Each structure stands twice: as structure tokens, then as C-alpha cells.
Amino acid sequence: MKDFVKQLCKNITKIFAVFYSYETSRFFEFFGNTFYSFWVGNSFKSCGDGFHVQSPAHIKGGQYITIGERFVSYARLRLECYDSYADYKYTPKLVIGNDVTMNYNVHVGCVNSIKIGNNVLFASNVFITDHQHGYIDKRDLGTPPAQRFITSGGPVEIEDNVWIGENVVIMPNVFIGEGCIIGANSVVTKSFPKHSVLGGVPAKFIKSLDSEN
């Protein structure tokens, strides 16, 4: 009986130790992310209430970025606005609406204009760009890609309530209408009207949600 009580006390102690350690780590994680989010949020032109981002995040040209309320991002977010590259000047503008959620490894690169509406949901590993390095023809064959000047192919706009799947790439000069669903691994090179379901490489129209019963 004595050994049983002794073993029971040990087990109870272990349980409390695990619980205390878990709760303590959760507290410091919450505190750290709250402080980090406050610090990152101050780097933008404007940032609404409820901004929350996990570390690490890479922000470039924050003075050209406007973020709405209740923005949430998981780790390794990259928001980049370039106002110069290789002696060329740009006037970038990146606008993100309210209640936008970005999962891990979302990368947005802007030298022209990218607008993301309200309630847009990003899966992980999504890349959006409004530019490219140089010309896509023989004029740049003799120039290493990193030395080619940046050219904008046109602005990108994503309207409200769009769901962007895993590993999606959205290229320049693209308009995504309200309520669209973009399938995983798609490369979007052209515009789609509202309520479209699209997917593939390059992305193609699959069906309209308006036609569903």
C-alpha cells in the first residue's frame, strides 16, 4: 500500500509538471507573438486593430502597405514593396482588406499595385506578384536574371471572399472576382469573373458556383 501511494504521488507530480510546463510555454508564446505583432504592425503605412502575425515575418517597403482589421498570418510571411531596383524607380501600393488570413509561407511582391479584398483566405505557400525580371524574349539573353530590371506586367486585384488553395501562384495583370475558389497548385495567368472555380497550370475555368443547385 505504501509503494502504491508513493507511485501515485509520483505520477500526479509528473502530470502537474507537464501541465505547468505546457501552460507556461503557451503564455510566453502568446506574449511573444503579441509583442512581435505590435512591432511588425508599426512598420506599415496603416494597420487596423486585431493584427496578429507569427514570427518570423519579412516586411520590405512597409510604408507602401495598408492592412485592414483582424489580419492574421502564420510564420514566414513575406510582404515586399520595391520602390527601386537597379537604378529604376517604382511607386508600389499593396492594400489588404479586413479579416484576411494567410497561412504559412505566403509571399506577396509588389512594384505596381496589388489589392486584396476582405475575408480572403490563403492556404500555405502562396505567391502573388505584379512584376518580373526583364523581358521574356531574346533581348535579355545576355543579361543574368538578377541583373535584369524589374518590369510590371500589370496590377493584381483579388476581390472579397476568395479562397486560395495550397501552392497557388498568381501572376501579374490578373483580376480574381468575388467568391472565387482557386484549386491547389494552380498558376493563375489570366482574370476570372466572380464565383468561379478554377485550377490547373495555367489555371482554367472549371465551373461557376452560380450554376450550383
N, C-alpha and C positions, 0 to 999 in steps of 0.2 A: 504493500500500500504506500509505503514511504517513497519507494522508487517511482511509482506511478504518479504521485503528486509532484515529485521533483521533475519528471519528464514533462508533465503537463505545464508546469510553470515555465520550463524552457521553451516549449512550443508557443505559449502565449507571448512570451518575451520576443520571440522571433517575429511573430505576426505584427506586434506593435512596432517593432523596429522597421519592418518593411513598409508598413503604413506610414510611419513618421517620415521615412526617407522619401517615399513617393510624394507625399503631400508637400514636403519641404522643397523638393525639386520642382514640383508644379508651381509653387509660389514664386520661386526665383525665376522660372521660365516666364511666367506671366509678367512679373515685374520688369524683367529684362526686355521682353518684347514691347511692353507698353512704353518704356523709356526710348527704345530704339525707334519705334513708330513715331513718337513725338519728334525725335531728332531728324528722321528722314522727311517727315511731313513739312518741316520748316524749310526744306530746300526747294519747294515748288513755288510757282507764281502764286497759286492759291490752292488750298486743300480744305475740304469740308470736314465736318465732325465725323467721328467714328472711324477714322483712318487707322488701319492696322496692317502691318507688314512684318513678316518673319525675316530674321537675319539669315544670310546676308542679302542685301539688295544693292544693285549698281545703278546709280542715277547720274546722268550726264545732261547738262543743259536744263536743270530744273526750273530755271527762270522762264522757260518756254512751255512749261507743263501745267495744266489746270486739272485738278481732280475734284470730283464731287463728293457727296457724303457717303459714309459707310462703305468705303473702299476696303477690300480685303485681299491680301496676296500672301501666298506661301513663299517658301525660301527661293532664293536665286532669281528674283525679279530683275529684269534689265529694261529700264526706260531711258532711251538715248535720243537727245535732240542735238544735232550738229549745226552750229552757225558758221563754221568754216572748215575747210579741208583742202589741203594742197593749194593754198592761196586763193581758193574760191569761197565766196560768201553766200550764206543761205539765211532764210528767215523761217525757221521751223515753228510749228504750232501743234501741240499734242493736247487734245481735250478728252477727258474721260468722265463719263456721267456718274449718276448716283447708283449705289447698290451693285457695283461691279465686283466680281470675284475672279481672281486669277490664281490658278493652281501653280505647281512647281515649274520653274524654268520658262517663264513667259518672257519673250524678248520683243520689244517694240522699238523700231529705229525710224527716226523722222528727220528729214531736211526740208520738207514742204508742209504738208498738213495731214494729220491723222485724227479722226474724230470717232470716238467710241461712245455709244449711247448708254441709256440706263438699263440696269438689270441684265447686262451681258455676262455670260458665264464662260470662262476659259478652262479647258482641261489643261493638262501639263504639256510642256514642250511646244508651245505655240509661238510662231514667229510672224510678225507683221512689219512690212517695210513699204515706204513710198519712194525708194531710190535703189540705185545700183551703181557699181563701179564702172564708169566709162560707157563706151558704145558696145552694142552686141553685134559687131561686124568687124571687118578686117582692119579698120582704122587703128585699133588698139592692139593688134597682134604683137607689135614690137615693144609694148609697154607692160611691165609687170602689173598684175591686177591691183596690188596695194598702192601703186603709184598713179593709177588712173583717177581722174577727178570724178566726183560723185554727180550723177545726173538723176533728177527726179522724173519718174515715169508718169506722175500724176498723183493727186491726193487719194487717200483711203477713207471711206466712211462706213461705219458699221452702226446700223440703227438699233433701236431698243429691242430687248428680249431675244437676242440672238444667242444660240448655244453653239460653241466652237469646240469640236472634238479634239482628241489627243493627236499630237504631232502635225497639226494643221499649219500650212504656210499660206499667208495672204500677201499677194504681190501688189505692186503699185497700180494706181488708176482703177481701183475696184470699189464698187458700191454694193453693200450687203443690206438688203431690205429688212424691215422689221420682222421679227419672229422666225428668221431662217434657222435651219439646223445644218451644220457643216460636219460631215462624217469624218471619222478619224483618218489620218494620213493623207488628207486632201491637199492639193496645191491649187489655190484659187487665183486664176489669172484674168477673170472677167467678172462683170457685175451680174447680180441675180436679184429679181424682184422679191417683195415681201412674201413670207410664208413658204419659201422654197426649201425643199430638202435637196442637198447637193453633196456630191462626193466624187472622188477619183483624182487621177493625175493625167491631164489637168482636170479640175473639178467640172462636173456636168450636172445639169438639172435632172433630178430623179423623179420628183413629184411635187405637187403643191398641197400644202396642208388644207387649203380651202376646199379641195375636192374630196376630203375625207368625210365619211358619214358620222 
